[in-house]
């Protein structure tokens, strides 16, 4: 699909959840001196203008990054490290104050790179891909592809640098994605056993994400994780009511950081009722051995 543009949803509650989890995984990769490679196959345009027409039309960022940035200094000091890191990243990108510029996952990944690390970004949408090309032009560590995302997810792994992370973050405009995404993620994980595979998915009132979760539970290797954040929307709400992230081959002890950050996000991003974060282990031993 070529209609989706993430600018309408940039900085919303789901973005904050996704980016906080991504930050945890990137920090685990940086903890070792060996180089790593990040592959982001639904990259979008890397940096978003939250004062632009798309973001202002929906105003979704008001229930996401705006809440994190509105915290006073005393409250911010009590934040878990992954939330503090995202807040500081946004502050750095906006030296004049506020949060006009917001980082997408490519910018977060690029900020984590060291001299020998690499970032591969992919985006099929022509305008978004052109923005990626402009954004990456001065950085030799970054390469850009324009191809189908799920095809790229399996075709581009394993990269030459064998440590790393694959991010699969579709818009889920096509109903079949709820089956195709876990299949592609598990296939990529089999081809790249050294790589972390991270998949974001929306939580919707009609439960259409259920087949995706069921497929991960059935086919992912043992030890995979699901972090799911309930935004605390009122009964009968329409649209996205939560955010989920599945992680195959999670780094050692990343679960503790994700759990702490998720609990803080549930309090910070709550809507009409208290939110909730749940982290659980999924997968089966047979899948791990195959």
N, C-alpha and C positions, 0 to 999 in steps of 0.2 A: 504494500500500500504506500502511495506517495502523498496522501493527504495530511498525514499527521505531522504537526510541528510542536515540539515540546515547549516552546515559549509560552503557550497558554497555561502550562502547568508548572513551570519552573519555580523552584523554591517552595512548593506546597508541602504539606505534612508528609506525603509519601516520599518526596524528594529528600527531605531532611532525614527520614529514617534510612532510606537507601544510601545516602551519602555518608551518614555516620557509620553504618556497617562497612561500607567500602573503605572508609578511613581506618577502621580497625584492621582490616586485612592488609592494606598497604603498609601500615606501621609494622605488622608482623613480617612482611617481606623485607622491609628496610632494616629489620633487626639483625639480619645476617649480612656479611660483607659481600657475598656472591651476588652478581648481577641478576636482575629479574626483568621480565617482559610482561606488560599489561596489554591485553587485547580487549577493546571495547567495540562491540559489533553493532550497537544501536546508539551511535555516539551523539547525535544531535549537533548543535553548533558550538559546543564547548563553553561558551560564556553567554549569559543572558542579561538583557536589560529589563529590570523589573519596573521601570517607568515607561516602558514601551507599550504599544497598543495591545499586543497579545496578552501580556501579563496583566495589564490594567482591565482588560475586558472581563477576565474571570476573577481577579483579585484573590486567587487561591493562595498566594504567598503570604497573605495576612494571617492565615491559620498555620503557617509553617515557619519559614525563616524569620518572618517579622517578630514572632514571639521570642525566638532565641536572641535576636539582636536587641529586643526591647528590655531585656533583663538588666537590672542595675548591677553595679560592680560587685556589691557584696553577694548577691544571689549568684552571679556568674562565677565567683570564686569557688562555689560549692559544686559546680557542674562536674560530672565525670569527664575524664580527659578527652574521649572522642567527641563530645559535644563542644568542649572548649576549643578543640582543634578546628572544628568547622566554623565556629564563631570567629576565631582569630583569622582564618583564611578569608572570610568575608570582610573583616575589618581591614586586612591588608590590601584587598582588591579595591577598597573604597577609602582612600586616604583622606578625602574631604568629609568623611562621615557618612552615616546612613548605610543603605545596602542596595544601591541602584544596580550594581553589577553582582551577579550571582554565578558561582562556578557550576558548570555541569560536570559529569563524571570525567570527561577527558581532561579538563583543567585540574581537577583534583588529582588525577593520576599523574599528570605532567609535573605538578608541584612536588610530588613525592619522588620523582626520578633523580637518580644520581648520574654521574658522567657516563657510566657504562650500562645503565639501564635503558630500556626501550619501551616505546608506546606505539601500538598499532591501533588506529581508529578506523571504523567503517561506518558509512552512512549512505543509504540509497537515495534519499531525497536530494534532488539537484541543488536547491538553494542552500540546504543545510550542509551538504558536502562542500559546496563552494566556500561557505563560511569557515569550515574546518581547514580547507586548504590555505586560506588567508591566515588563519590563526596559527597554523603550524609551520608556516613558511620559513621562519627564522630559526627553527629548532631541528637540528639534524637527527635528534633522538626520536622524532615522531614521523611516522609514515601514515598515509591516508589511502583508504580503499573505498570504492563505490560499487557495492555488489549486494546481493541478497544477504541479509544478516544471518539467518540460520545456516545457509550454505557456507558463509564465511566462518561461522563458529566451529565447524568441523574441518573445513578445508585449510584453515590457517594454523591449526595446531597439529603437532607440537611446534612451537617456534624454535629457532636456533638456540636461544637462551632458554634453558629447560626449566628454570624456576619462574613462577609468575602466576598470573591471574587472568581469567576470561570472564568478562562481564556481559551477560545477556539481559537486555532491558527493553523488551518490546512494548509497543503501545496496546497490544491485544485488541486491535480493531477487527481482526479476523478471528471468528470463533474457534477455528481449527488450531490457533496458536496454543490453546490450553492443553492440547495433546502434543503438538509439534515441538513446543519449547522444551519440555522435560526430555523428550526423545533426543533432541539435538544436544542438550546439556550432558546427558549421561553418555552419549556417543563421544562427545569431545573429551569427557573425563577419562574414558577408556583409552583414547588415543594419547592423552597427556596426563599420565598418573602423577607427575610432579606438580601439576598445575592446580590451583584453586579455581573452582567454577562457581560463580555467583550469579543467581537468577533472581530478578525482581518480578513480583506479580501483584496486581491489585486485589483487594478483598472487597467484594460486591454483595449487596443485599440478597441477590438471587442465588448466590453460592456458585456462580459459574466457574470460580477458581477451583472447585472441588476436584475435578478430574486431574488438574495439574498436580495438586498436592498428593492425590492418590497414586499417580504415576511415579512421583518422586519417592514416596514411601515404599513402593513395590520394586523399583528398579535402581535406585541410587545405592551406591556402596555403603556398607555399614559405617556409621560415624558421621554421616551427613547431618546437617543442622537445618532447622527452619526457625527463623525469627519472624514472629507475626505481631504486628502492632494494631490494636483496636483503638480508633480515634475517639471513642465515646460519643458516637452519633446517636441521636434519639431514635427510638423505634419508629419504623416507617420511613426512614431516610432513604433518599435516592442517591445515585452516584457512588463514588468510592467511600467506603466506611472504614477502611483499614489498609495496611500495607504489609506485604510479606516478602521475605528474602530466603531463598534456599541456597545452601552452601555445600558443595561437594568438595571433599578433601580440605576441610577447614584446618587452619594452622593450629598448632598446639596452644592451648589456653586462650584462644580467641573467644571461646564461648563465654568465659567469665566477663570479659570486657563488653561483649555484645549484650549480655544479660543486664549488666549494670546500666549501660547506656540506654537500653530499651525501657527499663523501668523509669528512668528520668524523663525520657521522651513521652511516655504514657501520661506522666503528670503535666508536662509542659504543653503538650499538644491537645489535651482533652477538649472536647466540645460540650455537648449538652449534658453529658454524664461522665463519671470517671472513666478514663481510658485504661487499657490493659496491655501488657506485653507478655508474650509467652515464647520461650525458647525451648525447643525440644530436639532430641536426637532421633533421626530416622534412618532408613536404609536396611539392607539385609546382608548377611554374610555371604550368601550365594552370589549376589551382585558384586561384592568386593573381590571375590575369587575369580570371576569370569573375565 
